[in-house]
Amino acid sequence: MDLTGTFYGIGVGPGDPELLTVKAINALKKIDVLIAPKTEKKSDSVALSIAQPYLKPSVEIIFQTFPMIKDFAEETDVFEANKEEILHELRGGKNVGFATLGDPMFYSTYIYIFKLLKRCGVKIVTIPGVPAFLAIAAQIGRPLAYGNDILTIIPATAELDAIKNFLDKADATVLMKVYKNFPEVVDALKARGMIDEAVLVSRCGLDDEKIITDVAAHKDEPLNYLSTILTQRNSGKISGKNF
Ligand SMILES: C[S@@+](CC[C@H](N)C(=O)[O-])C[C@H]1O[C@@H](n2cnc3c(N)ncnc32)[C@H](O)[C@@H]1O
């Protein structure tokens, strides 16, 4: 396929407008079109608001809705339509950016669109970003893993049994996407002696950031989608809450 534009997957970090790489900023400055991903439920795009200050005034912003799905087989039509819209811009010789919260290759919608465009022979440049869990560790002053610590990262949207199985073995742990089954996650952490070490951070780096250290006390409150828990089995280690 004769495509002239380049597609940039740009990690914009988790929220702090200064947590973008120089490479991400340079890409944002040169693109002609920015794809701003959003979910069905929301009308705004956090990734866009982080990217906005770096865009040239003439940039065209296209909002694309991406349903939250668990595997590539779901919602094919929506993804195909989004892919076609991007291909149309690339064929016109435009450089197209896709702003991704955190890092593009880490639990990101970008991965779906990346896969589809790669199959079409598109020239793709992926620019890594600071993932939320690393920004959170820095923000709350909590070393995440040290020496021989084994770090486990669990998307809490996984089956509860799978979450429990991994928690049984886990030491230093990151729980992402905890918004859906927060009370069950709290119970699972309690049962494994991992609740006292838990810290929950919502909307890290954004104006309404929240840091919760008594996680169990908030068990029945609704959580923002951008919420992550850091925890650890053994307290008193070099990493962890009481460092
Ligand atoms: C679809 S994943 C995106 C991960 C992202 N690509 C990254 O590198 O961090 C969404 C999850 O990332 C975490 N997350 C992303 N941004 C966050 C933020 N600013 N504060 C807290 N958690 C965040 C939350 O666990 C959220 O449910």
The ligand as an SDF file (V2000), in Angstrom:
LIG
                    3D

 27 29  0  0  0  0  0  0  0  0999 V2000
   -5.6470    0.9510   30.1590 C   0  0  0  0  0  0  0  0  0  0  0  0
   -4.5100    1.0640   31.4840 S   0  0  0  0  0  0  0  0  0  0  0  0
   -3.3200    2.1660   30.8130 C   0  0  0  0  0  0  0  0  0  0  0  0
   -1.9370    1.9710   31.3750 C   0  0  0  0  0  0  0  0  0  0  0  0
   -0.9510    2.9720   30.7910 C   0  0  0  0  0  0  0  0  0  0  0  0
   -0.6670    2.6370   29.4150 N   0  0  0  0  0  0  0  0  0  0  0  0
    0.3290    3.0690   31.5960 C   0  0  0  0  0  0  0  0  0  0  0  0
    1.4120    2.9220   31.0070 O   0  0  0  0  0  0  0  0  0  0  0  0
    0.2580    3.3280   32.7990 O   0  0  0  0  0  0  0  0  0  0  0  0
   -5.4070    2.0680   32.5920 C   0  0  0  0  0  0  0  0  0  0  0  0
   -4.9420    1.8740   34.0160 C   0  0  0  0  0  0  0  0  0  0  0  0
   -3.6660    2.4870   34.2110 O   0  0  0  0  0  0  0  0  0  0  0  0
   -3.5770    3.0400   35.5050 C   0  0  0  0  0  0  0  0  0  0  0  0
   -3.3960    4.4930   35.3870 N   0  0  0  0  0  0  0  0  0  0  0  0
   -3.1950    5.1860   34.2360 C   0  0  0  0  0  0  0  0  0  0  0  0
   -3.0100    6.4900   34.4860 N   0  0  0  0  0  0  0  0  0  0  0  0
   -3.1020    6.6360   35.8480 C   0  0  0  0  0  0  0  0  0  0  0  0
   -2.9880    7.7400   36.7190 C   0  0  0  0  0  0  0  0  0  0  0  0
   -2.7690    8.9720   36.2610 N   0  0  0  0  0  0  0  0  0  0  0  0
   -3.1160    7.5230   38.0540 N   0  0  0  0  0  0  0  0  0  0  0  0
   -3.3420    6.2750   38.5380 C   0  0  0  0  0  0  0  0  0  0  0  0
   -3.4590    5.1950   37.7540 N   0  0  0  0  0  0  0  0  0  0  0  0
   -3.3420    5.3620   36.4260 C   0  0  0  0  0  0  0  0  0  0  0  0
   -4.8880    2.6820   36.2160 C   0  0  0  0  0  0  0  0  0  0  0  0
   -4.6940    1.4760   36.9010 O   0  0  0  0  0  0  0  0  0  0  0  0
   -5.8340    2.5240   35.0540 C   0  0  0  0  0  0  0  0  0  0  0  0
   -6.9750    1.7500   35.3740 O   0  0  0  0  0  0  0  0  0  0  0  0
  1  2  1  0
  2  3  1  0
  2 10  1  0
  3  4  1  0
  4  5  1  0
  5  6  1  0
  5  7  1  0
  7  8  2  0
  7  9  1  0
 10 11  1  0
 11 12  1  0
 11 26  1  0
 12 13  1  0
 13 14  1  0
 13 24  1  0
 14 15  1  0
 14 23  1  0
 15 16  2  0
 16 17  1  0
 17 18  1  0
 17 23  2  0
 18 19  1  0
 18 20  2  0
 20 21  1  0
 21 22  2  0
 22 23  1  0
 24 25  1  0
 24 26  1  0
 26 27  1  0
M  CHG  2   2   1   9  -1
M  END
$$$$
